[in-house]
């Protein structure tokens, strides 16, 4: 009774959590979910199977899913046929910038491929209701998979209730399993059918083969082949498994290979051909490819012709997505989630190896009870190898490094992990591992997925700490203010800020929000283009008159030149808004990741804050009209209290300047009030030799003065104050040809 209650608790929590994933994760924000959905819609509306056109006129909403085996879509279509789907195609809203975020977990905007309107809110109707019905169906298929895992564990460990529950619980609380079974796809069905087939194979191994059992297995494999091409791998594996099973049970003098082949062909192979053979014939006629794999490759950009080494280089992403990768492979869990699951996997693997070594030692002492004398675990591991090998072959031709594609092998994966953990004989592992797993999946639901698609908050008034702007930006949208969160950043950092928007009337068309970060010489060192709300809350969805607090970030380019006081500019773009203003909303100090080492040699000290440590003049011999470049190295001893301008004069001492090159440091792009102690950087100034300047050698002077009132800053060299607060940095020889 206790075991049944624990199983019920596991399954109930799985349902609650996975249903939560289905509600929290917006519709179609999962790989190809919209294509799976509209393939089902096509069948429901036309009562025909779709196909991929061999020209460029294929249906984009179906894409490669039109070439998939159809069983899942037929079931889906049956479920949603009572729902009015006549406007489904017109009601979904593609995010025109959404492809920027596909597979990019670093994306700060446009993680959503679709814009989610009020139609998706409760109460559901139309395509929204249909989509949630299909998500529920996939969740229930996941429940069936868990029961299959539990049933397989009972066959393997009939006298160990805790060990039976452990693999079931680990899978029930695997974040990727919950996410995958809260989305619409044919994966849920193939995972369920493969699980059922593995349970049948284990039963046949332990209880012997009968025609009725083999026939049931053949039907299961046929349905799997009609669900996804992994069913073909399942057929090949099952035939090999049954062959070994026959060899195990047959008495040598009674062996009748011909009879076994005939029985297997009739009870296993024939049902598969009857169920799925017509599909393979149809594929051959339509695509000249009985598996239709060519259509997946064609619509994914063609055969990428990867080498095995290139494919194996993608193993990190494949492994990570076995545990927790969400959205369009662009929403990741925090590092501790992966550490925890990697830790469980490592402990389980070490436990299996440790157990295997011990069993091997027992076997060489003729202990026939050693588990290693039973090849069933190796056979089950062979299914993992088979699925992985099939995926590798597919990845050679097209991108497919997604852990969900390994879930057809979830039974041996779960059983192996549970066996490895249990081998340590530490009783708390049976409840600690499931609890930790449950914590990860609940956190991923509420701490990862929910925030990733959260709309900006709506305020009643501008916050007190916001900088007021009150700027009309076009399209009837006003920028009320800004809050800059990031004051200092280094290349590849994220600059965070919040823009406060208001529209007195809802715009007819959603304007596009364009953000530019300009660095040295006004080079673009960061940018963003999306709808408001990081691409998720276009202005056409705003309540009129409300204030939208749109928090967003811009990543500083890795190659950004530093230091600089970067300018953050905002504008709206879109039809009819070509003359919309560009609004400076703030500045951010961009500095190098590490400053150069300080120089002990100080040529001059200015204002007790700035040190001049190096100077070079190019050229030192110049003609009238020629440009002279002065490179200097600044070292900051203390933050300057004001903005200063650098004095560059070509003059005889005490005489009016013959030429000047005065300029704020770094052409005004890094004012001195932004400087901090410890900074070391190069700067450059220029002056032009006057056309009428006589030949001769002229001193070149440097100093600094207050940019507001022109007052020169105290200047000393070697501790000695310098006359006129200037320092001679060299000479320029002027000569006329």
N, C-alpha and C positions, 0 to 999 in steps of 0.2 A: 504493500500500500504506500509506504514512504517513497519507493522508487517511482510509482505512478504519479504521486503528487509532485515530486521534483521534476519529472518529465513534463507534466502539465505546466508547472511554473516556468520552465525553460521555454516551452512553446508559446505560452501566453505572453511572456516578455518579448519573445521574438516578434510576435504579431504586433504588439503595441509599438515597439521600436520601429519596425519596418513600415507600419502604417504612418508613423510619425515622419519617417523619411519621405514617404509618398506625398504627404501634405506640405511639408516644409520646403522640399526641393521643388522649385517652379517647374511647370510642365515643359518638357522637351529640353531641359538643361542636363542632358545625359547623352553619351555618344549615340548618335543616329536615332534617338527616341522618336523624333518627329517622322522619320522615314518609316520606322516600324508601324507607327500609328496610321499614317496615311496609306500604307500598303493594305492594312486591314480595312480602312475606309473604302479603298478602291474595290475590294472584294465585296464588301457589304453593299455598295451602291450598284455595282455592275454584275455581280454574281459570276465574275470571270476571274481567272488567274492573271496577274500582271506579267509583263515581260519587259526586258530592257531593249529599247529600239536600237538598231545598229547604226543609226546616224546620230546627229547631235540633238535630235528632237525628243530625247528621253525625258521622262517626267522627273523633274528635279526633286519634287516632294517625296518621291519613292526612291530615287537613286538606285544604288546597287541592291537594295532590299527587294526590288522587283524580281531579282534573279534567285532569291533565297528559296530553299524548300518551303512549301506553303502551309504546313500543318498548323503552326502557331497562328498564322494570319487567318486561316479559316476559322479556328476557334475564336480568335479575337473578333472577327467579323460577325460571327454568330451572336456573341455577347452584346455587341453594340448596335446590331441591326434595328432594334426598336427606337434608338435615339435619332433625333433629327440632326443630320450632319450636312445638310444642303449648303450651309454657308461656312463650313469648316475651313476651307482653303482661303476664303476671303477674310476670315476673322483673325487668323494668326498674323503676327507682325514680326517680320525679320528685323533684327538689329543690323542696319546697314554697315556698321563697323564691327560686328560680332566676330568676323573671321580673324580680326587682329588678336583676339584672345584665345583662339583655339589651341589647346595644348601648351599654353604659355602660363605657367603658374606665377610668373613674375608680373603679369599684366595687372595694372592698377585700375584700369577701366575696361569696359566691354568684355567682361567675363561671360556675359549672357549673350547667347546667340539669338534670343528672342526678347521682345518687349512684352512685359506681362501687365495687362490692363485689368480694370475692375471686373471684366468678364470672368477672370479666374477666381474671384472671391466667392465665398459661399453666399447663397445657395447655387450649386453647380447646375449648369444646363448645357445643352448642345454638345459641342466637341469637348468642352471641359469635363462634363459629366462622363462622356464616353472614355476619355483618357484616364480618369480616375477609376472607372470600372476596370479597365485593363490593368492598371497598376495594382489594383486589389487582386485581380486574378493571378498576376505574377507573384504577388506576396503569398498567395495560397499555394502556388506551385513550390515556392521555397519551403513552406511548411511541409509539403510532401517530401521534399528532399531531406529535410531534417529527420522525418520519420524513417526514411530509407537508410540514413546514416545510423540511426539508433538500431534499426533492425539488423543491419550488418554487424554492428558492434555486439549485439546479443548473440548472433551466430558464432562470432569469434570468441567471446568471453561470456559464456552462458552463466557462469557462477560468480561474476564480478559486477554487481550493479553499478558501482561507482565508475568503473572503467567503461561501462556501456553509456553512461550519461556524459562523460567528459568530452568525447568528440562531438556529440550533439550540441553541447553548450558552447564549445569553442566556435563552431561554425555559426550557431544562432546569433552570436555576439561579435562576429567578424564584421567590421564596418563596411568592407567592400561587398560582402554577401548581402547585408541589409540594404545598401544602396542599390545594388544590382537588381534585387527583387522588389524594389520600390519604383522601378522604371519599366517602361514598355519595351520588350524586346523578345526575340525568340530564344535568348540565352536561358531564361528561366525554364522553358520547356525541355530543352536539350539537357540541361543539368539534372532536371528531375528524371528524365528517361534514362540517362546514363547511370544515375544513382540506382534506379530500379533494376537495371540490367546487372549492375555489379552485385546487388543483393541477390539476384537470381543465380548468378554464377557462383557466389560463395555458398549458397544453399546447395547447388548441384555438387559442388566439391565435397561438402560434408555429408550429404545424404544420398548421393548417387543420382545418376541421370535416368530420367523417365521420359517417354515420348511426350507426355502432357506438359512436363516442366520445360522441355526443350522447345516445344511449340510456343509456350508463353514467352520464353526468351526470344524466339524468333519474331514474335509480334512486337515485343518491346523494341528490339533493334530496328525493325521495319519502321515503326513510328519515329524512332530517333533519326533514322536516315531521311524521313519525310519532314523532319524539323530543322536539321542543320547538317552540314557535311561532316561534322564530327561523328555522325551516325555511321558513316562509312568506315572510319577508324574503329568504331565500336564493333562492327561486324568482323573486321579482320582480327581484332584482339580476341573476340569471343570464340572464333573458330580455333585459334591457337590454344586458348584456354581449355576448350572442350577436348581438343586432341590430347593435351597433357592429362586432363582429367580421365580420359579413357585409358591412357597408358597406365595411370596410377591404379585403376580399379580392375583392369583386365588381367586374368590369369594367362601366363604366356601361351599355354597350349590351346587356350580358347580364343585367342586373338583372331578377330576377323575384321581386318581393316576395311575390306569392301563393304561389309554390312554396316560398319560404323559410318563410313562415308555416305552410304545411301540414307541411313536414318537421319544423319545431320543435314544432308541436302534437303530432305523432305520436310523435316520439322523446324529447321532454322533458316536455311538459305532460301527455300521456296517462299515462306511467308514474307521474308524481306523483299524478295523480287516482286511478289504480288502487291505489296504495299507501296514500295518506292520505285520499282522498275519503270513504271510509266513515266515518272518524273525524269529519270535519267535519259530515257528515250526522247522525251520532249526537249530537254536541254541540248541533246546532241543535234536535234533538228533545228532548234532556234539559234544556238551559239557554236555549233560544231565542237562542243565541249560538254561531256556528259555530267560533269560536276558544276558547270557554270562558273567556275572559279575565274575564268578569263574576264568575266564582266566586272567582278570586284576590282580586279587589277586595272582594267581599262578605265573605269570611272574614278579610280583613285590616282590617276595621273600616269598610268602605264607601268610597265615592269621596271622596277628600279635596279634590278640586276645586282643586288648586294652579294657580297661574299659572306661566308659563314662568320668570318672575323668581324665584319661590320654588324652583322645581326647580333652576335654575342655582346657587342659593345652596348647594345640597348637593353641588356639584361637588368641593369639597375632600375630603369623605369618599369620594366615588366614585373620585377620582384616587388617594388614599392606599390604598384597598382594591384597586387594580389591582396593587399591589406587595406589601403585607404587612399584612393585618388578619386575625386568627385568632379562634378560638372563635366565640361568637355576636356577632361584631363588637365584642367587648369585651376583646380581648387585642391590644395594639399592640406593634410593634417599637420599639426605641429610635430616637431622632431620626436618628442617623448612617445607619441603613439607608435611610430616606427621602431623606436628603441625597444618598446615593450614587446611588440609582436616579434621582432627579430630575436629578442631575448628568449621568448617562449620557443621559437623555432630552433634556436641554437641549443637550448637545454634539451629539447625533444630529440634533436639529431644526435647530440652527444650520448643521450640515454640509449638510443637505438644502437649506436656503434658499440657502446659499452656492453649492452645486452648481447649483441651479435658476437663479440669477442668471447664473452663468457659461454655462450651456447656452442661456439666452435670448439672451445676447449672441452666442453662436455661431450660433444659428438666424437671427437678423436679418441675418447675413452669408451667408445661404443655405447654411449647413452642414446638409445633410439627415441627416448622421449624428448630429446632436445628439440626446441622449436625450429632449429635450423634444418632439421631433417624433414620438415614440412615445407614444401616450396610455395605454399599459398601466399605468404607475405611477399615473396619475390615476384610471384605472378601479379599480385595487386600493384606492386611497384612498377611492373612492366606497363600497366595502363597509364601511369604518370609519364613514363618515358614515351609511350606511344602518342599521347596527347601533345606533349612538349615537342616531339619530333615533327608532328604535323604542323604545329604552330611555327616552328623554325622554318620549315619549307615554305610556308605561306609568307613569312616575314622576309625571306630572300627576295620576294617579288613585290611586296607592298608593305607599308607601315602597319603594324598590328601588335605592337608591344603593350598589350593590355592584359592584366592579370585575370580578368573575367573569362578570358578564353582558355584558361587552365581549370576553370571550375567544373567542367565535365569530369575531371579527375578528383573531385572534392572528396569522394569516399576514401580512397587510399591516402590522400593527403591528411584528412582528419584522423583516420585510424592510426596512421603512422605517427602523427604528432601526439595523439593521446597515449599510444603505446610507449613512446619515448619518454614522455613526462611521467607516466605511471611507473616506469622501470626504476625510478629513483626511490620508490617505496617511502615517499614522504607524504603522509596522509593529507596534510593541508593543501597539497597541490590540486586535489580534486575539487576543492571549493575556491581556492585562491585564484587559480588560472581563469575560471569562468567569471569571477567577480571583476578581475582586472580587465578581461575582454569586454565585459558589459560596460565598464567605465569608459573604455575607449570609444565604443560605438555611440553611447549617449552623448559624450563630449563632442564627437564629430557631428552629430545631428544638431545640437544646440550651439556649440562653440565654434564650428567651422562652416557648415553649410548655411545655417540661418543668417549669420552676419554677412556671408559672401553675397547674398541677394537681398539684403535689407535696404529698403528705400530710405532716403534722407528724412529726418524728422521735420514735422511742420510746427512752426513757432507762431506765437501771437505777437511777439515784438522782437526787435533787434537786441541781441545780448549786450550787456553793458561793456564787455571787454572787446567788442567788435569795433573796427575802424569804419566810421560812416563813409559811404561813397555817393549814394543817391544818384546813380548814373543811369540814364535811359540807354539801353543797349540795343534797341531795335526789336521788331516783332512784338511790340507791346510788353516787353520784359524789362524790368528794372533791376539793376544790381545795387542793393541797399548797403552792403558793407562786406568786410572781410575780416577774418581772424587768421593771422599767420602763426602757425604752431612751430615751425622750424626756423631757427635764426641762423644756424651755421650747419653746413653740410660739406661732405667730400664727394668726389666723383663716385657715381653708382649709389649714392644715398637717395632716399626718398624725401622730398619736400612736401610736408603736409600743411594744408590750409583749408579753411571753410569759407565758401562764398554764400552770401545770403541773397536770395532772389525773391522777386514778387512779380506777379502778373495780375493786373486788375481785371483783365478779361482773358479767357483761355485762347491762346493763339490757334489759328486755323491749321498751321503746320508746325511741327516741332523744330525749333531752331537748333543748330548744332553748336555745342560749346567747344571753343578752341582756346587752348592754353599754351602759351609759349614762354620758355625760360631762356633769356638772352644773357650770354656771358661776355667774355672779352671780345672787343671789336664787333659787338652785337651778333655774334655767332649763336645760332640756336643750340643750346646744350640740354634741352629737354622740351617735350611737347606732349600734348594730349588732344585728341579730337573724339568727341562722343556726344551722345545726348546727355542731358543733365542727369544727376544722380549716378555718376560713374557708368552711364549708358543705360540705366534701368528706370529712370523717372523723367521721360520727356515732358516738356512744358505743357503739352496738350493734355496731360494727365493731372495737372495741378488743380487744386481747388482755387477758384478765383479769389484774389486778395490775400491769400495766405503767404506766409514767409517760409521759404524752403531753405533749410540749412544743409547745403551741399558740401559735405566734407570729401576732399579728394587729394590725390597725391600726384606728383610728377617726379620721375626718376631722373637724376642728373647723369648725363652721358659719361661713360667711363673715360672718354678722351677729352673731357672738358678741361680747358686751360684754367689754371688757378694760380694765384688768388684773383677773385673778382667779386664785386657786389652785384650779383645777378639780378636782373629785372624780371618780374613776373607780370605777364601781360595776358589779358582776357578779352575775348571778343566773341560775338555770335556770328554764325554763318548759316546760309541757307537761301532758298529762293526768295527774292524780294528784299534781301537784307545786305546787299553788296556794299552799301554805304554805312553799315553799322560801325560804331566807333570801336577803337581798340583802347582798353582801359588798363593803365598800370595799377596794379593792386597791392604790390609789395616788393620788398627786396630780400634777398637771402645771401648771406656771406658764404662763398664757395672757397674752400681752402684745400691744399693738397692733403693726401692721406698722411704724409709725413713731411715736415719741413727739412730743408737741408741743414747740415750741422752748422752751428754758429762759428763765426770767424773770430779768433782772438785778436787779430789786427784790426784796429779801428782807426780809420783815417780822420773822421770828424764825428762829433756828437752834436745833435741838433735838438734844442728844446728839452734836454734831459730825457728824451723819449726815443729818438731815432738815431741810429748809428750808420754812418757810411763806411762800408768795409772794402769796397773794390770799385774801380772806375776804369773804363776803357774808352778811347776816343778813336773814331774811324770816319774818314782818314785824318791823319795828323797833318797832312799837307793837302790843302784844298785850293781850288780856283774860285774866283768870284762867281757867285750864283750857284755854287755847289752845296749839297746838303751834307752836314756833319752830324753823325750819330754818336750819342753819348750813352753808354751802357753803365748802369750803376747797380750796386748790390746793397739793399737795405737790410738792416737788422734792427728789430724792435725791442727796446729795453723796457718800455712801459707804454701803455695805451695813450696816444695823443688825445688831448681833451677836445680838440677842434679839428676842422678840416683845414689842411695846409696845402699850399701850392709850392712846387719846387721852382726855385730861381735858377736859370741857366743864362749867364751873361758872357758875351765875348767883349772884353773891354780892358783898357789900361786901368790900373788900380786908381780908384778915386775919380775916374772919368765916367761920363755917361756911356751906356752900353752901345757898342757898334752893331751888335746883333743879339737877339734874345731867343730863347727857346722855352720860356716859362710854361709850365703845364702842371696840373694836379697829377699826382703819381698814377701811373698806368692809365694815362689819358683820362683821368677822372672816373675810371671804372672800378677803382678800389680806393675810395677816399680814406684819409688817415684816421678818421673817427671810427672806422671799422677795424683798425689794426689792433692786434693783441700782443702782449709780451711773448717773446720767443719766436716770432715769425721771421723768416729769412727768405727774401725773394729778389729776383732781378727786375729792373725797371729800365725804361728806355726813353730818351729825349732827343729832340732834333732841333737844329737851327740852320738857317741858310746864310752863307757868306754873302754880304751885300755886293752888288755888281760893281760899285765904285770904290770898294775898299782897296787901299794901297797895299802893295807887297809888304810883308813883314811878319814877325812872329808875335802873336797876340795871346795874352792870358785868357783862360776859360775858368769861370767862377761858378760855384754852386752854393745855394743856400735854400732856406725855406721861409715862407711868410704866411700869415693868417689870410685865408682866402676871403674873409669878410672885410677886413680893414686894411690889409696890405702891410701890417706890422711884421717886421722880420723877427724870426725866432733866434734866441741866443745860440751861438755856434762856437764850439771850441775844438781845438786839435791838440792832442797830447796834453790835455788839461789846460791849455792856454786859450783864453778867449781870442777870437779873431776879429780884426777890425772890420767894421761894416757888416758883421755877421755873415761873412761869406768865406768860402774856402776855395783856393785855387786847385783845380783838379787836373790841370795840364795846360798845354799851349797848342795853338793851331797856327801852322805856318801858311800864310796866304801868298800865292804867287800867280802872276798872270803869264800865260804862255807868250 
